[in-house]
Amino acid sequence: VFDEVFGFIDERNAALNRGIRVGKEDIQAAACAIDTLQATIRELDEAICAGKDVGYALDQMIGQLDSAAGWGTWDILGGGMLATMAKHGRMNDAQNAAFQARQAISRFRTELADVSQLRVPDLQVGEFTSFADYFFDGLFVDLYIQDKIGTARRSAEETAAQVEDLLSQLRRERDRTAERAAELERERERLLAGM
């Protein structure tokens, strides 16, 4: 699309420089190109919004995992059944946040497919073992659960970093597209003035 738009601009500039009169068709072509760029900007905005939703969901998940890790440390130090229950409550909240993050990632993929070939990463979060923690409560089980929490947190952080990188690329593309649309709008005004 952009090659066509800028080919149009170069063609019209060359024609104007040679003193060739510009017609209605040229102005209509410029208006169509502007509409195409504006539609692309809207699609990019939708993808950026969906990506922000992913970041928010991942932040929620990381917060819940941090809380679960804190309770897990307390459980390792002998916090008892209360610490175990609080830890699993946060782990359940983290699982719910992971579900929300996966839904947001799915929406982000859909929106991103409209404007880019970029790939959205998957969120890899394993299941937490709660039965063993309640019924075989001990140091090794607690350490195992703590390791699972840490692994899930690292995965969420990696996914969040990749999503932020995608958002940066989308924002740059949106800025370039907006600049192109503004340049084409100026060219259309110049064509109108040349009639």
C-alpha positions as CSV (number, residue, x, y, z in Angstrom):
1,V,0.0,0.0,0.0
2,F,2.7,2.5,1.0
3,D,4.7,1.9,-2.2
4,E,1.6,2.6,-4.2
5,V,0.9,5.8,-2.2
6,F,4.4,7.1,-2.5
7,G,4.6,6.1,-6.2
8,F,1.5,8.2,-6.7
9,I,3.1,11.2,-4.9
10,D,6.3,10.9,-6.9
11,E,4.3,10.6,-10.2
12,R,2.2,13.7,-9.4
13,N,5.3,15.8,-8.3
14,A,7.0,14.9,-11.5
15,A,3.9,15.9,-13.5
16,L,3.6,19.2,-11.7
17,N,7.3,19.9,-12.2
18,R,6.9,19.3,-15.9
19,G,3.9,21.7,-15.9
20,I,1.3,19.0,-16.7
21,R,-2.1,19.9,-15.4
22,V,-3.5,17.8,-12.7
23,G,-7.0,16.4,-13.0
24,K,-9.9,15.4,-10.8
25,E,-8.8,11.7,-11.1
26,D,-5.5,12.6,-9.5
27,I,-7.1,14.3,-6.6
28,Q,-9.5,11.4,-6.1
29,A,-6.6,8.9,-6.2
30,A,-4.9,11.0,-3.5
31,A,-8.1,11.0,-1.4
32,C,-8.4,7.2,-1.7
33,A,-4.8,6.7,-0.7
34,I,-5.4,8.9,2.3
35,D,-8.4,6.9,3.3
36,T,-6.3,3.7,3.0
37,L,-3.7,5.1,5.3
38,Q,-6.3,6.3,7.8
39,A,-7.8,2.8,7.8
40,T,-4.4,1.4,8.5
41,I,-3.9,3.8,11.4
42,R,-7.2,2.6,12.9
43,E,-6.1,-1.0,12.6
44,L,-2.8,-0.2,14.2
45,D,-4.6,1.6,17.0
46,E,-6.8,-1.5,17.6
47,A,-3.7,-3.8,17.7
48,I,-1.9,-1.4,20.1
49,C,-4.9,-1.3,22.4
50,A,-5.1,-5.2,22.3
51,G,-1.4,-5.4,23.1
52,K,-1.8,-3.0,26.1
53,D,-4.6,-5.3,27.4
54,V,-2.1,-8.2,27.2
55,G,0.4,-6.2,29.2
56,Y,-2.1,-5.4,31.8
57,A,-3.2,-9.0,32.2
58,L,0.4,-10.1,32.5
59,D,1.1,-7.5,35.1
60,Q,-1.8,-8.8,37.1
61,M,-0.5,-12.3,36.8
62,I,3.0,-11.4,37.8
63,G,1.6,-9.5,40.9
64,Q,-0.4,-12.6,41.9
65,L,2.7,-14.8,41.4
66,D,4.8,-12.5,43.5
67,S,2.3,-12.7,46.3
68,A,2.1,-16.5,46.0
69,A,6.0,-16.6,46.1
70,G,5.9,-14.5,49.3
71,W,3.4,-16.8,50.9
72,G,5.4,-19.7,49.6
73,T,8.5,-18.4,51.4
74,W,6.5,-18.1,54.6
75,D,5.2,-21.7,54.1
76,I,8.8,-23.0,53.7
77,L,9.8,-21.3,56.9
78,G,7.0,-23.1,58.7
79,G,4.0,-20.9,58.2
80,G,1.6,-23.9,58.4
81,M,-1.8,-24.4,56.9
82,L,-2.6,-20.7,56.8
83,A,0.4,-19.9,54.7
84,T,-0.4,-22.9,52.4
85,M,-4.0,-21.7,52.0
86,A,-3.0,-18.1,51.3
87,K,-0.3,-19.3,48.8
88,H,-2.8,-21.4,46.9
89,G,-5.3,-18.6,46.9
90,R,-2.8,-16.4,45.2
91,M,-1.8,-19.3,42.8
92,N,-5.5,-19.6,41.9
93,D,-5.7,-15.9,41.3
94,A,-2.5,-16.2,39.1
95,Q,-4.2,-19.0,37.1
96,N,-7.2,-16.8,36.6
97,A,-5.0,-14.0,35.5
98,A,-3.2,-16.4,33.1
99,F,-6.5,-17.3,31.6
100,Q,-7.3,-13.6,31.1
101,A,-3.8,-13.1,29.6
102,R,-4.4,-15.9,27.1
103,Q,-7.7,-14.4,26.1
104,A,-6.0,-11.0,25.6
105,I,-3.2,-12.7,23.6
106,S,-5.7,-14.3,21.3
107,R,-7.4,-10.9,20.7
108,F,-4.0,-9.3,20.2
109,R,-3.1,-12.0,17.6
110,T,-6.4,-11.3,15.7
111,E,-5.8,-7.6,15.7
112,L,-2.1,-7.9,14.8
113,A,-2.9,-10.2,11.8
114,D,-4.8,-7.2,10.3
115,V,-1.7,-5.0,10.1
116,S,1.5,-7.1,10.4
117,Q,3.3,-10.4,10.0
118,L,4.7,-10.0,13.6
119,R,4.1,-13.0,15.8
120,V,2.6,-12.9,19.3
121,P,4.3,-15.1,21.8
122,D,2.5,-17.9,23.7
123,L,2.2,-17.8,27.5
124,Q,3.7,-21.0,29.0
125,V,2.3,-21.5,32.5
126,G,2.2,-25.0,33.9
127,E,-0.3,-26.2,36.4
128,F,0.4,-25.9,40.1
129,T,0.2,-28.9,42.3
130,S,-2.0,-28.2,45.2
131,F,-3.0,-31.7,46.4
132,A,0.5,-32.6,47.2
133,D,1.1,-29.3,49.0
134,Y,-1.9,-29.8,51.3
135,F,-1.5,-33.5,52.0
136,F,2.3,-34.0,51.9
137,D,3.2,-30.6,53.3
138,G,6.9,-30.6,53.8
139,L,10.1,-28.8,52.7
140,F,10.6,-30.7,49.4
141,V,7.0,-30.2,48.2
142,D,7.1,-26.5,49.3
143,L,10.4,-26.0,47.3
144,Y,8.9,-27.8,44.3
145,I,5.8,-25.5,44.4
146,Q,8.1,-22.5,44.8
147,D,10.0,-23.5,41.8
148,K,6.8,-23.8,39.8
149,I,5.8,-20.3,40.8
150,G,9.2,-18.9,39.8
151,T,9.0,-20.7,36.4
152,A,5.6,-19.3,35.8
153,R,6.7,-15.8,36.8
154,R,9.7,-15.9,34.4
155,S,7.5,-17.1,31.6
156,A,5.1,-14.2,32.2
157,E,7.9,-11.7,32.3
158,E,9.4,-13.0,29.1
159,T,6.0,-12.8,27.4
160,A,5.4,-9.3,28.7
161,A,8.8,-8.2,27.4
162,Q,8.1,-9.7,23.9
163,V,4.7,-8.0,23.9
164,E,6.2,-4.7,24.8
165,D,8.7,-5.1,22.0
166,L,5.8,-5.8,19.6
167,L,4.0,-2.7,20.9
168,S,7.1,-0.6,20.3
169,Q,7.2,-1.8,16.7
170,L,3.5,-1.1,16.2
171,R,3.8,2.4,17.6
172,R,6.7,3.2,15.3
173,E,4.7,1.8,12.3
174,R,1.7,3.9,13.4
175,D,3.9,7.0,13.6
176,R,5.4,6.3,10.1
177,T,1.9,5.7,8.7
178,A,0.6,8.9,10.2
179,E,3.5,10.9,8.7
180,R,2.8,9.4,5.3
181,A,-0.9,10.3,5.6
182,A,0.0,13.9,6.5
183,E,2.4,14.1,3.6
184,L,-0.2,12.8,1.2
185,E,-2.8,15.2,2.6
186,R,-0.3,18.1,1.9
187,E,0.2,16.7,-1.6
188,R,-3.6,16.5,-2.2
189,E,-3.9,20.2,-1.1
190,R,-1.1,21.1,-3.5
191,L,-2.9,19.3,-6.3
192,L,-6.1,21.1,-5.5
193,A,-4.2,24.4,-5.6
194,G,-2.7,23.4,-9.0
195,M,-6.1,22.9,-10.6
